[in-house]
């Protein structure tokens, strides 16, 4: 069961809202989720930089390279979300086992 004042987050469907719904205590007590938060924050900065460098579509080679770079960033986002879901599922499973004891 959750500690008083904590927020319960179901399996992540949207990483930003899920992370913002977790309390600081939940994040600091779970190093895996701290790592996910750091990874996600870094990726947000990289995405902002990537968006700001969008070339003109008439420059096909540059535009293709930019799209390829973006796909790789979004693939990383998918991996971060998958990792977050796995960690959260383990956390929820562990809390269920603890609650039964």
C-alpha positions in Angstrom: 0.0 0.0 0.0 1.2 3.6 -0.6 2.6 5.7 2.2 0.6 8.7 3.4 0.9 11.6 1.1 2.2 9.6 -1.8 0.6 9.5 -5.2 -0.2 6.2 -6.9 0.8 6.0 -10.6 -0.5 3.2 -12.7 1.6 1.7 -15.4 3.0 4.6 -17.4 1.1 5.5 -20.4 2.6 9.0 -20.6 6.0 9.4 -19.0 6.0 13.1 -18.2 2.6 13.0 -16.4 3.6 9.8 -14.6 6.9 11.2 -13.4 5.3 14.5 -12.3 2.6 12.5 -10.3 5.3 10.8 -8.2 6.4 12.4 -5.0 10.0 13.4 -4.4 10.1 10.7 -1.7 9.0 8.0 -4.2 11.7 9.1 -6.6 14.5 9.3 -4.1 13.6 6.0 -2.5 13.8 4.3 -6.0 17.1 4.8 -7.7 15.8 3.2 -10.9 13.1 5.8 -11.2 15.6 8.5 -10.5 17.7 7.2 -13.4 14.6 7.2 -15.6 13.9 10.8 -14.6 17.5 11.9 -15.4 17.4 10.1 -18.7 14.1 11.6 -19.7 15.2 15.1 -18.7 18.3 14.8 -20.9 16.3 13.5 -23.8 13.9 16.4 -23.4 16.8 18.8 -23.9 18.1 16.8 -26.9 14.6 16.9 -28.4 14.4 20.7 -27.9 17.7 21.1 -29.6 16.7 18.8 -32.4 13.5 20.7 -33.0 15.3 24.0 -33.1 17.6 22.7 -35.9 14.9 21.7 -38.4 16.2 22.4 -41.9 14.2 23.6 -44.8 12.5 20.7 -46.6 14.0 21.9 -49.9 17.4 20.8 -48.5 16.5 17.2 -48.9 19.8 15.7 -47.7 19.8 17.8 -44.5 16.2 17.2 -43.9 16.6 13.4 -44.3 19.5 13.4 -41.8 17.4 15.5 -39.4 14.5 13.0 -39.7 16.8 10.1 -39.1 18.2 11.8 -36.0 14.7 12.5 -34.8 13.7 8.9 -35.2 16.6 7.8 -33.1 15.6 10.2 -30.4 12.0 9.0 -30.4 13.3 5.4 -30.3 15.2 6.3 -27.2 12.0 7.8 -25.7 10.3 4.5 -26.3 13.1 2.7 -24.5 12.9 5.0 -21.6 9.2 4.6 -21.3 9.5 0.8 -21.5 12.2 0.9 -18.8 9.9 3.1 -16.6 7.0 0.7 -17.1 9.1 -2.3 -16.1 10.5 -0.5 -12.9 7.0 0.7 -11.9 5.5 -2.8 -12.5 8.2 -4.3 -10.2 7.6 -1.6 -7.6 3.9 -2.3 -7.7 4.4 -6.1 -7.5 6.8 -5.6 -4.5 4.3 -3.4 -2.7 1.5 -6.0 -3.3 3.7 -8.7 -1.8 4.5 -6.5 1.1 0.8 -5.6 1.6 -0.1 -9.3 1.8 2.5 -10.0 4.5 
